Amino acid sequence: MAVQQNKKSPSKRGMHRSHKALKKLSVAIEPTTGEVHLRHHISPSGFYKGGQVVEKKVRDKQEEVEET
């Protein structure tokens, strides 16, 4: 097992942990719908860079009643 030879000072310890802070998420606003979503991800309605990439599945209330 590795054992350190000298004690790490509080300053060096702080420098070592400096990259562990949480960063703010980078978000984008979809130009067509105005929805906020993570960058490089599709919006909840299925748009990406102004175009619809995924058709959102629409469920009817009648289908929900039949399933239960």
N, C-alpha and C positions, 0 to 999 in steps of 0.2 A: 504494500500500500504506500502511496506517495505521501510524504510528510514535508510540509514547508520548512525551509531552513530559517527564514526570518519572518517576524510578524509583519503583516500588511498594515500600514498606517491608515487612519480614518480617511485621509485624503485619497489615497490610492484605492481604498475600498469603495469610496463614492464614485471615483472615476470608472471603476470596474462595473458598477451597477448603473451607470448613466444611461445605457441603451435600453434598460428594462422598463422605462416609463411608458405608460399607455399613450398612444397617439390618437388624434382625432381621425375618425373615418373620413375618407374622401368620398363625397357623394356628388352625383350629377343630377341635373334636371332635364327630364325628357322634353325636347322642344315641341312635340306634337300634343302631348297630354298634360305637360306641366308637372308630372309626378317626380318625386325624389326617389332615387335608387342608388345603389352602390355603383361606382365606376366600373366599366367593362362587364356589367351584368344587365340582363333585360329588366324592364320595369314590370311591376305587378300586372299590368294590362297586356304585356307581351310585346312591347315596342323596344327597339334598339336603334339608336342613331336616326330617329325620325321615321323608321319603317317598321311595319308590323312583321315580326319574325315568327311568333307563335300565336295560333288562334286560341283564345281563352275559352275553356270548356264552360258552357252555360248549362246549368241543370234546371230543369223545370220542377215546379212544386209537385206536379203530378208524379214524376219519377221518384221524388223523395217519399211520397206517401206510399207508393207501391213497394218500396224497399223495406219499410218498417212493418 
